[in-house]
Amino acid sequence: MKAAIIKSPGKIVVEEVATPRPGAGEVLLKIDACALCGTDQRVLKGEKNVDVPIVGHEITGTVTALGAGVAGVPVGGRYAIQTVIGCGHCALCAIHRENLCANGFKAIGYQWNGGFAEYMILPKEGVDQGCLIPIPKTMTAEVGTLLEPLSCCINGMRCIPMETAQHVLVFGGGIIGVLNALVARARGAKTVTIMDVSQDRLDLHRKLGLPFDHLVNSTQVEPAAWVRQNTAGRGVDVVVVAASVKSLVPVGLKLLARDGHLSIFAGMPKSDPVAPIDLNLIHYPELHVHGANSSVRRDYLEAGEFLASGKIDGSKLVTHTFALADFNEAVAVQGNPASGALKVIIKP
């Protein structure tokens, strides 16, 4: 089979490698589509370490072979793949919160080879956990790749009462900011605003006809002044920080109405994650602060329902599709905010 192999930081070569065979308890999948994400960019540049030469974790595939002992998985079945695999023994794994595994979860495309190849193995641990997420025949492979990032947004917002939110503001206009905003809209938020520093991204949202009320360039307006003007001084009900910019967290707290919710969706650089915060901004207005770390099966299933029902139109988000042979070109396009790319898909 062909696969995109990391040779060294920044050097990825598409070459012929042996097609894997499923061992006991494993499943072999033919990759139908695998999407690029921001974390993949960091890995490919050598900024984030992984244990395998083949990455890619936003995957849809078709089962082509079963290892010994696998039951209930039909050959020919189409699936999205849950990325996170827990230890299976701790208290959190016991309640299917593998994303918070007490022993540290492992992941497809990080500890096991991922989807930038013609075939991949889902390990026994993933099969046993239920990491094969069925997708309907009516869903394209490209849209199916959205289950993984969309599930992460669903998990990050699970504790936030979007159904009663008057105004949700998302910092970050990349695909993760867009997906967070779409979940807010799908769950009933009345007004949804995206703020970003890139006018190219905001213009792309308009071009794609995404269902947001306000697209605000935060280099041209001061966020607090804009919020005061557009909420009659009340503040917004929810702020989602979907950009890895730590200064946005204290800024976001100041934008919230009383009893508001702040989601720190984006991880911050581990080399510099600390930001000063006036804790009274949380105490007196009774604000709620939420973290977000990957997702689990329930989130994938909900993501699939949003996409299959049309509550979220995934087809608008897939802007570019590349063959595996053009992998490096796809990486360049996905990493360029001026390219007009939102979601970039590799189809082996």
C-alpha positions as CSV (number, residue, x, y, z in Angstrom):
1,M,0.0,0.0,0.0
2,K,1.0,3.7,-0.3
3,A,1.3,5.8,2.8
4,A,2.6,9.3,3.8
5,I,5.6,8.5,5.9
6,I,7.3,11.0,8.3
7,K,11.0,10.7,7.5
8,S,12.1,13.7,9.6
9,P,10.5,17.0,10.8
10,G,9.1,18.6,7.7
11,K,10.0,15.8,5.4
12,I,7.1,13.5,4.5
13,V,7.4,11.1,1.6
14,V,4.5,9.1,0.0
15,E,5.9,5.7,-0.6
16,E,5.0,2.0,-0.9
17,V,5.0,0.1,2.4
18,A,3.6,-3.3,3.4
19,T,-0.1,-3.6,3.8
20,P,-0.9,-4.5,7.4
21,R,-2.7,-7.7,8.3
22,P,-5.1,-7.8,11.2
23,G,-4.0,-9.9,14.2
24,A,-6.3,-11.4,16.8
25,G,-9.0,-9.0,17.8
26,E,-7.9,-6.4,15.2
27,V,-9.8,-4.9,12.2
28,L,-8.3,-3.9,8.9
29,L,-9.9,-0.8,7.3
30,K,-9.5,0.6,3.8
31,I,-9.2,4.4,4.3
32,D,-11.9,6.2,2.4
33,A,-10.9,9.7,3.6
34,C,-8.7,11.3,6.3
35,A,-8.7,15.0,7.0
36,L,-5.8,17.2,8.0
37,C,-6.0,19.2,11.3
38,G,-3.9,21.8,13.1
39,T,-2.4,19.1,15.3
40,D,-1.2,17.2,12.3
41,Q,0.6,20.3,11.1
42,R,2.5,20.5,14.4
43,V,3.4,16.8,14.2
44,L,4.6,17.1,10.6
45,K,6.8,20.1,11.5
46,G,8.3,18.2,14.5
47,E,6.7,20.5,17.1
48,K,4.7,17.6,18.6
49,N,6.1,14.1,19.1
50,V,4.3,10.9,18.1
51,D,5.3,7.3,18.2
52,V,4.5,6.3,14.7
53,P,5.5,7.3,11.1
54,I,1.9,7.5,9.8
55,V,-0.4,10.1,11.3
56,G,-4.0,11.2,10.6
57,H,-6.9,10.7,13.0
58,E,-9.9,12.2,11.4
59,I,-10.8,9.0,9.5
60,T,-13.5,7.3,7.7
61,G,-12.9,3.8,6.4
62,T,-14.5,0.5,5.2
63,V,-13.8,-2.8,7.0
64,T,-12.0,-5.2,4.6
65,A,-10.7,-7.9,7.0
66,L,-11.2,-9.2,10.5
67,G,-8.7,-10.7,12.9
68,A,-9.5,-13.8,14.8
69,G,-12.1,-13.4,17.5
70,V,-13.7,-10.2,16.1
71,A,-17.5,-10.5,16.2
72,G,-20.3,-8.1,15.3
73,V,-18.2,-6.1,12.8
74,P,-19.4,-6.6,9.2
75,V,-16.9,-6.7,6.4
76,G,-17.9,-3.9,4.1
77,G,-19.2,-1.7,7.0
78,R,-18.4,2.0,6.9
79,Y,-17.1,3.7,10.0
80,A,-15.6,6.8,11.5
81,I,-12.9,6.0,13.9
82,Q,-12.8,7.2,17.5
83,T,-9.3,8.5,18.1
84,V,-8.9,8.1,21.9
85,I,-8.3,4.7,23.5
86,G,-8.2,4.5,27.3
87,C,-6.5,2.0,29.5
88,G,-9.9,0.2,30.1
89,H,-9.2,-0.3,33.8
90,C,-9.5,3.0,35.6
91,A,-12.7,4.4,37.1
92,L,-13.1,7.0,34.3
93,C,-12.7,4.4,31.5
94,A,-15.3,2.3,33.4
95,I,-17.9,5.0,32.7
96,H,-16.6,5.6,29.1
97,R,-14.7,8.8,29.8
98,E,-11.6,7.5,28.1
99,N,-10.6,11.0,27.2
100,L,-9.9,11.6,30.9
101,C,-8.2,8.2,31.5
102,A,-6.4,8.2,34.8
103,N,-3.5,6.4,33.2
104,G,-3.3,8.6,30.1
105,F,-5.1,7.7,26.9
106,K,-3.4,6.6,23.7
107,A,-4.6,7.6,20.3
108,I,-4.8,6.6,16.7
109,G,-2.3,8.5,14.6
110,Y,-0.2,9.0,17.7
111,Q,0.6,5.6,19.3
112,W,-0.9,3.6,16.4
113,N,-0.5,4.3,12.7
114,G,-3.2,6.6,11.4
115,G,-5.2,7.3,8.3
116,F,-2.8,9.0,5.8
117,A,-2.4,5.6,4.0
118,E,-4.5,3.3,1.9
119,Y,-5.1,0.9,4.9
120,M,-4.9,1.0,8.7
121,I,-5.3,-1.4,11.6
122,L,-7.7,-0.6,14.4
123,P,-6.0,-2.3,17.4
124,K,-7.8,-4.8,19.6
125,E,-8.0,-2.2,22.4
126,G,-9.9,0.1,20.0
127,V,-12.2,-2.6,18.8
128,D,-13.0,-3.7,22.3
129,Q,-13.7,-0.1,23.4
130,G,-16.1,0.5,20.5
131,C,-14.0,2.9,18.5
132,L,-15.8,1.9,15.2
133,I,-18.5,4.5,14.8
134,P,-21.0,3.5,12.1
135,I,-21.9,6.1,9.5
136,P,-25.0,6.0,7.3
137,K,-24.8,5.1,3.6
138,T,-26.1,8.6,2.8
139,M,-23.1,10.3,4.4
140,T,-20.0,10.9,2.2
141,A,-16.6,9.8,3.4
142,E,-15.5,13.4,3.4
143,V,-18.3,14.5,5.7
144,G,-17.6,11.5,7.8
145,T,-14.2,12.8,8.7
146,L,-15.9,15.7,10.5
147,L,-17.2,13.3,13.3
148,E,-13.9,13.5,15.1
149,P,-13.4,17.3,15.4
150,L,-17.1,17.8,15.8
151,S,-17.3,15.3,18.6
152,C,-14.5,17.3,20.4
153,C,-16.6,20.4,20.2
154,I,-19.7,18.6,21.5
155,N,-17.7,17.3,24.4
156,G,-16.3,20.8,25.2
157,M,-19.8,22.3,25.2
158,R,-21.7,19.4,27.0
159,C,-21.9,21.3,30.3
160,I,-22.9,24.6,28.7
161,P,-26.7,25.4,28.4
162,M,-26.6,26.5,24.8
163,E,-30.4,26.0,24.5
164,T,-31.0,29.1,26.6
165,A,-27.9,31.2,25.4
166,Q,-28.8,34.5,23.9
167,H,-25.4,35.2,22.5
168,V,-22.3,33.0,22.0
169,L,-19.0,34.4,21.0
170,V,-16.2,32.2,19.6
171,F,-12.6,33.4,19.4
172,G,-11.0,31.7,16.4
173,G,-12.3,31.3,12.8
174,G,-10.5,28.1,11.8
175,I,-12.3,24.9,11.4
176,I,-12.5,24.2,15.2
177,G,-13.9,27.6,15.9
178,V,-16.4,27.1,13.1
179,L,-17.5,23.7,14.4
180,N,-17.9,25.1,18.0
181,A,-20.1,27.8,16.6
182,L,-22.1,25.3,14.5
183,V,-22.7,23.2,17.6
184,A,-23.9,26.3,19.5
185,R,-26.3,27.1,16.6
186,A,-27.5,23.5,16.3
187,R,-28.3,23.4,20.1
188,G,-30.3,26.6,19.9
189,A,-28.1,29.6,20.7
190,K,-29.9,32.6,19.5
191,T,-27.0,34.8,18.3
192,V,-23.6,33.4,17.3
193,T,-20.5,35.6,16.7
194,I,-17.0,34.6,15.5
195,M,-14.1,36.9,16.1
196,D,-10.8,36.3,14.3
197,V,-7.7,38.3,13.4
198,S,-7.7,37.0,9.8
199,Q,-10.0,38.8,7.4
200,D,-9.4,36.1,4.8
201,R,-11.0,33.6,7.2
202,L,-14.0,35.8,7.9
203,D,-14.5,36.4,4.2
204,L,-14.4,32.6,3.6
205,H,-17.2,32.2,6.1
206,R,-19.3,34.7,4.2
207,K,-18.5,33.0,0.9
208,L,-19.5,29.6,2.2
209,G,-22.7,31.0,3.7
210,L,-22.1,29.7,7.2
211,P,-25.0,30.5,9.6
212,F,-23.4,33.0,11.8
213,D,-24.8,36.4,12.8
214,H,-21.6,38.4,13.2
215,L,-18.1,37.9,11.7
216,V,-15.8,40.4,13.5
217,N,-12.2,41.2,12.8
218,S,-10.7,41.7,16.2
219,T,-7.8,43.7,14.9
220,Q,-10.2,46.4,13.8
221,V,-12.5,46.6,16.8
222,E,-11.9,46.2,20.6
223,P,-13.7,43.1,21.7
224,A,-15.1,44.5,24.9
225,A,-16.4,47.6,23.2
226,W,-18.0,45.6,20.5
227,V,-19.7,43.3,23.0
228,R,-21.0,46.2,25.1
229,Q,-22.5,47.8,21.9
230,N,-24.0,44.6,20.6
231,T,-25.5,43.3,23.9
232,A,-26.8,46.5,25.3
233,G,-24.0,46.3,27.9
234,R,-25.2,43.0,29.2
235,G,-22.3,40.8,27.9
236,V,-22.5,37.5,26.1
237,D,-23.7,34.2,27.7
238,V,-20.9,32.0,26.4
239,V,-17.3,32.6,25.2
240,V,-15.4,29.8,23.5
241,V,-11.6,30.2,23.2
242,A,-10.9,28.1,20.1
243,A,-7.5,29.7,19.4
244,S,-4.3,28.8,21.3
245,V,-3.8,32.4,22.5
246,K,-3.7,32.5,26.3
247,S,-4.4,36.2,26.5
248,L,-7.9,35.5,25.2
249,V,-8.9,33.7,28.4
250,P,-8.8,36.8,30.7
251,V,-10.3,38.9,27.8
252,G,-13.1,36.4,27.4
253,L,-14.0,36.5,31.1
254,K,-14.6,40.2,30.9
255,L,-17.0,39.7,28.0
256,L,-19.4,37.5,29.9
257,A,-22.7,38.3,31.4
258,R,-23.5,37.2,34.9
259,D,-23.8,33.5,35.2
260,G,-21.9,33.2,31.9
261,H,-19.8,30.3,30.6
262,L,-16.2,30.3,29.3
263,S,-14.9,27.3,27.4
264,I,-11.1,27.0,27.1
265,F,-11.4,24.7,24.1
266,A,-7.9,25.3,22.7
267,G,-4.8,23.9,24.4
268,M,-2.1,26.5,25.1
269,P,1.6,26.1,24.3
270,K,3.1,24.0,27.0
271,S,6.2,26.2,27.1
272,D,4.1,29.2,28.2
273,P,0.6,28.3,29.4
274,V,0.2,30.7,32.4
275,A,-1.9,33.9,32.3
276,P,-2.8,36.2,35.2
277,I,-6.5,36.3,35.9
278,D,-8.5,38.4,38.3
279,L,-10.3,35.7,40.2
280,N,-13.0,38.1,41.4
281,L,-14.1,38.2,37.7
282,I,-15.2,34.6,38.3
283,H,-16.3,34.8,41.9
284,Y,-18.8,37.7,42.0
285,P,-20.7,37.3,38.7
286,E,-20.8,33.5,39.3
287,L,-19.1,32.6,36.1
288,H,-18.4,29.0,34.9
289,V,-15.1,27.9,33.4
290,H,-14.8,24.7,31.4
291,G,-12.0,22.7,29.9
292,A,-12.1,20.5,26.9
293,N,-10.0,17.4,26.0
294,S,-10.8,15.3,23.0
295,S,-14.0,13.2,23.1
296,V,-15.6,9.8,23.6
297,R,-18.1,7.5,21.8
298,R,-21.3,9.4,23.0
299,D,-19.9,12.6,21.4
300,Y,-19.2,10.8,18.1
301,L,-22.7,9.4,18.0
302,E,-24.2,12.9,18.6
303,A,-21.9,14.4,16.0
304,G,-23.1,11.8,13.5
305,E,-26.8,12.7,14.3
306,F,-26.1,16.4,13.8
307,L,-24.5,15.8,10.4
308,A,-27.0,13.1,9.2
309,S,-30.0,15.2,10.2
310,G,-28.7,18.3,8.5
311,K,-28.7,20.4,11.7
312,I,-25.0,20.9,10.7
313,D,-24.3,21.0,7.0
314,G,-20.9,19.4,6.8
315,S,-20.6,19.5,3.0
316,K,-20.0,23.3,3.2
317,L,-17.0,22.8,5.3
318,V,-15.0,20.5,3.0
319,T,-13.2,23.0,0.7
320,H,-10.3,20.9,-0.7
321,T,-9.8,17.3,-1.5
322,F,-6.4,15.8,-2.5
323,A,-5.1,12.4,-3.5
324,L,-2.6,10.8,-1.2
325,A,0.1,11.4,-3.8
326,D,-0.4,15.1,-3.4
327,F,-0.1,15.0,0.4
328,N,2.5,17.7,0.8
329,E,0.5,20.1,-1.4
330,A,-2.5,19.4,0.8
331,V,-0.4,20.3,3.9
332,A,0.7,23.6,2.4
333,V,-2.9,24.5,1.4
334,Q,-4.3,23.6,4.8
335,G,-1.6,25.7,6.6
336,N,-2.2,28.8,4.6
337,P,-5.0,31.1,5.9
338,A,-5.1,32.9,2.6
339,S,-5.7,29.7,0.6
340,G,-9.5,29.6,1.1
341,A,-9.2,26.3,2.9
342,L,-11.4,25.3,5.8
343,K,-11.3,21.5,5.8
344,V,-8.8,19.7,3.7
345,I,-9.3,16.0,2.9
346,I,-6.9,13.3,1.7
347,K,-8.6,10.5,-0.3
348,P,-6.2,7.5,-0.8
